[in-house]
Amino acid sequence: MEKVTISAIIIYATDCDKKLFEIAKKSVSWCDELVLVNGVKGSFNDWHNEGLKKAKGDWILYLDTDEEISPALQDEILSTVNRSSSTVHAFAIPRRNFIFNKEFKYSGQYPDYQKRLFKRNELKKWTGVVHEEPVYDGKLGHLQNPMVHRKNMTISQMIEKTNKWSEIEADLMIKANHPPMNGFRFFTAGFREFVLRFVKQKAFLDSKEGVIYGIYQIYSRLISYSKLWEMQIKTKSKI
């Protein structure tokens, strides 16, 4: 039987945590090929598509620089790709998230399934500027063993990230003809995010770190809508 090959694709930035990057690369050293994509220009879907074009393996495994494949997950991946299936061509992997040096069990952070393992010939492309999504043929399966994700960011870095990506989110909402923002819409947007983070996802059960993270997510959502409001005013003034 011919050997099934796996290409690991890691998307990195020049300012990424070098220590975590080395851990990520070491955790996929068992793969047949390592493809590195420099995420400088473009968007998440561009970087994922670039990796897809470069990869040569029968299967593709996507990984971020702050993620790690455990030995148990490695064994499960190898077992999965060597089992023949005519219908399941993509797999979502659960993820253990460490935020503020604490593993989150709530706050919407577990099992946090990520679509990362694909049969290369069945993966067509990635779409989405901010929240990238794969387009593939076949069914989606779910693996049991989780990968590890360490969000090694300070609050200042998180706010800086929000400032950058909220511009893109606001622009997407403008292009989608989002209704004009007003006081009621701001209130409901914040309230929906509060219900999501603290009622449905129970962020407070992740202790003080969860409360801080939940508040940050509400802030991040409202910043996106605030920038949408700002863009709407600028657009209106040009008419």
C-alpha positions as CSV (number, residue, x, y, z in Angstrom):
1,M,0.0,0.0,0.0
2,E,1.4,3.4,-1.0
3,K,2.4,5.7,1.9
4,V,0.0,8.5,2.6
5,T,1.8,11.8,2.9
6,I,1.0,14.9,5.1
7,S,2.0,18.5,4.5
8,A,1.9,20.8,7.6
9,I,1.2,24.5,6.8
10,I,2.2,27.1,9.3
11,I,1.2,30.8,8.7
12,Y,3.5,33.1,10.5
13,A,4.1,36.9,11.0
14,T,7.5,38.6,11.6
15,D,6.4,39.7,15.0
16,C,5.1,36.3,16.2
17,D,6.4,34.7,19.4
18,K,9.6,33.0,18.3
19,K,9.6,30.5,21.1
20,L,6.0,29.3,20.4
21,F,6.8,29.3,16.7
22,E,9.7,26.8,17.3
23,I,7.4,24.6,19.5
24,A,4.8,24.6,16.7
25,K,7.3,23.5,14.1
26,K,8.7,20.8,16.4
27,S,5.2,19.5,17.0
28,V,4.7,18.7,13.3
29,S,8.3,17.5,12.6
30,W,6.7,14.0,11.9
31,C,4.9,15.4,8.8
32,D,6.4,14.7,5.4
33,E,6.5,18.4,4.4
34,L,6.6,21.7,6.3
35,V,5.2,24.7,4.3
36,L,5.8,28.1,5.9
37,V,3.6,31.1,4.7
38,N,4.6,34.6,5.7
39,G,1.4,36.4,6.6
40,V,2.5,39.9,5.8
41,K,0.4,41.1,2.8
42,G,-3.2,40.0,2.2
43,S,-5.7,38.4,4.5
44,F,-6.2,35.1,6.3
45,N,-7.8,33.4,3.3
46,D,-5.0,34.6,1.0
47,W,-2.4,33.0,3.3
48,H,-4.3,29.8,3.6
49,N,-4.7,29.6,-0.2
50,E,-1.0,30.2,-0.7
51,G,-0.2,27.3,1.6
52,L,-2.6,25.1,-0.3
53,K,-0.9,25.9,-3.6
54,K,2.6,25.1,-2.2
55,A,1.7,21.9,-0.4
56,K,2.4,18.5,-2.1
57,G,1.1,16.0,0.5
58,D,-2.0,13.8,0.1
59,W,-3.3,15.5,3.3
60,I,-2.9,19.0,4.6
61,L,-2.7,20.0,8.3
62,Y,-3.0,23.8,9.1
63,L,-1.3,25.2,12.2
64,D,-0.8,28.6,13.7
65,T,2.5,29.7,15.2
66,D,1.0,29.6,18.8
67,E,-0.5,26.2,18.4
68,E,0.9,22.7,19.1
69,I,0.1,19.2,18.0
70,S,0.2,16.8,20.9
71,P,1.6,13.2,20.6
72,A,-1.9,11.8,21.1
73,L,-3.3,14.0,18.3
74,Q,-0.4,13.0,16.1
75,D,-1.3,9.4,16.5
76,E,-4.9,10.0,15.8
77,I,-4.1,12.1,12.7
78,L,-1.9,9.3,11.3
79,S,-4.5,6.7,12.0
80,T,-7.2,8.8,10.4
81,V,-5.5,9.6,7.1
82,N,-4.5,6.0,6.7
83,R,-8.1,4.8,7.0
84,S,-9.8,4.9,3.6
85,S,-12.9,6.9,3.4
86,S,-14.8,7.9,0.3
87,T,-16.9,10.6,1.9
88,V,-15.0,12.3,4.8
89,H,-12.4,14.6,3.4
90,A,-12.1,17.2,6.1
91,F,-11.7,17.1,9.9
92,A,-12.2,19.6,12.7
93,I,-9.8,19.4,15.7
94,P,-10.8,20.4,19.2
95,R,-8.5,23.0,20.8
96,R,-7.4,23.7,24.4
97,N,-7.0,27.5,24.7
98,F,-4.7,29.1,27.2
99,I,-5.4,32.8,27.7
100,F,-3.6,34.9,30.3
101,N,-1.6,31.7,31.1
102,K,-4.8,30.0,32.1
103,E,-6.6,27.1,30.4
104,F,-10.2,28.2,29.6
105,K,-12.9,25.6,30.0
106,Y,-15.8,27.9,29.4
107,S,-16.0,31.4,27.6
108,G,-16.7,29.6,24.3
109,Q,-13.1,28.3,24.4
110,Y,-13.7,24.6,24.5
111,P,-14.0,22.4,22.5
112,D,-13.5,25.2,20.0
113,Y,-13.4,22.9,17.0
114,Q,-11.1,24.1,14.2
115,K,-11.2,22.8,10.6
116,R,-7.6,22.1,10.0
117,L,-7.1,18.6,8.4
118,F,-8.0,18.2,4.7
119,K,-7.5,15.7,1.9
120,R,-5.6,18.0,-0.5
121,N,-7.4,17.2,-3.7
122,E,-10.7,17.8,-2.1
123,L,-9.9,21.2,-0.6
124,K,-10.8,23.8,-3.2
125,K,-10.0,27.2,-1.5
126,W,-10.5,29.4,1.6
127,T,-12.9,32.4,1.7
128,G,-13.5,35.2,4.2
129,V,-11.3,38.2,5.0
130,V,-11.5,38.1,8.8
131,H,-13.1,34.7,9.6
132,E,-11.7,32.3,7.0
133,E,-13.7,29.3,6.0
134,P,-12.6,26.3,3.8
135,V,-14.5,25.2,0.7
136,Y,-14.2,21.5,0.2
137,D,-15.9,18.4,-1.2
138,G,-17.1,15.7,1.0
139,K,-18.2,15.4,4.6
140,L,-16.7,16.8,7.8
141,G,-15.4,14.6,10.6
142,H,-14.3,15.4,14.1
143,L,-11.2,14.2,15.8
144,Q,-11.1,13.5,19.6
145,N,-7.7,14.6,20.7
146,P,-7.2,18.4,21.0
147,M,-4.4,20.7,19.8
148,V,-3.0,23.2,22.2
149,H,-3.3,27.0,21.6
150,R,-1.5,29.5,23.7
151,K,-2.7,33.1,23.2
152,N,0.4,34.7,24.5
153,M,-0.9,38.3,24.2
154,T,-1.1,41.1,26.7
155,I,-4.2,43.2,27.0
156,S,-2.5,46.0,25.2
157,Q,-1.7,43.7,22.3
158,M,-5.3,42.4,22.2
159,I,-6.6,46.0,22.0
160,E,-4.1,46.8,19.2
161,K,-5.4,43.7,17.3
162,T,-9.0,44.9,17.8
163,N,-8.1,48.3,16.5
164,K,-6.7,46.7,13.3
165,W,-9.3,44.1,12.6
166,S,-12.3,46.2,13.6
167,E,-11.5,48.4,10.6
168,I,-11.9,45.4,8.3
169,E,-15.1,44.2,10.0
170,A,-16.6,47.7,9.8
171,D,-15.8,47.9,6.1
172,L,-17.4,44.5,5.5
173,M,-20.6,45.7,7.2
174,I,-20.6,48.9,5.1
175,K,-20.3,46.8,2.0
176,A,-23.2,44.6,3.2
177,N,-25.4,47.8,3.6
178,H,-25.7,47.5,7.3
179,P,-28.6,49.7,8.7
180,P,-27.5,53.1,10.1
181,M,-26.1,52.8,13.7
182,N,-28.1,54.5,16.4
183,G,-28.4,54.4,20.2
184,F,-30.7,51.4,20.2
185,R,-28.5,49.3,17.8
186,F,-25.4,50.1,20.0
187,F,-27.2,49.0,23.1
188,T,-28.6,45.7,21.5
189,A,-25.2,44.9,20.0
190,G,-23.5,45.2,23.4
191,F,-26.3,43.4,25.2
192,R,-26.2,40.5,22.7
193,E,-22.5,40.1,23.2
194,F,-22.9,40.3,27.0
195,V,-25.5,37.5,26.9
196,L,-23.3,35.4,24.6
197,R,-20.2,35.8,26.8
198,F,-21.6,35.7,30.3
199,V,-24.9,33.8,30.1
200,K,-24.5,31.3,27.3
201,Q,-20.7,30.8,27.5
202,K,-20.4,31.4,31.3
203,A,-17.1,33.4,31.1
204,F,-17.2,34.0,34.8
205,L,-16.6,30.2,35.4
206,D,-13.1,30.8,34.1
207,S,-12.4,33.0,37.1
208,K,-11.2,36.6,36.9
209,E,-9.4,35.8,33.6
210,G,-12.7,34.8,32.1
211,V,-14.4,38.0,33.3
212,I,-11.6,40.1,31.8
213,Y,-11.8,38.2,28.5
214,G,-15.6,38.5,28.4
215,I,-15.4,42.3,28.9
216,Y,-12.7,42.5,26.2
217,Q,-15.0,40.7,23.7
218,I,-17.8,43.1,24.4
219,Y,-15.5,46.0,24.0
220,S,-14.1,44.6,20.7
221,R,-17.6,44.1,19.3
222,L,-18.6,47.7,20.2
223,I,-15.4,49.1,18.7
224,S,-16.3,47.4,15.4
225,Y,-19.8,49.0,15.5
226,S,-18.4,52.4,16.5
227,K,-16.1,52.3,13.4
228,L,-19.1,51.3,11.3
229,W,-20.9,54.3,12.6
230,E,-18.0,56.5,11.8
231,M,-17.8,55.2,8.3
232,Q,-21.5,55.6,7.8
233,I,-21.2,59.3,8.7
234,K,-18.3,59.8,6.3
235,T,-20.2,58.1,3.5
236,K,-23.3,60.1,4.2
237,S,-21.4,63.4,4.1
238,K,-20.1,62.6,0.6
239,I,-23.6,62.2,-0.8
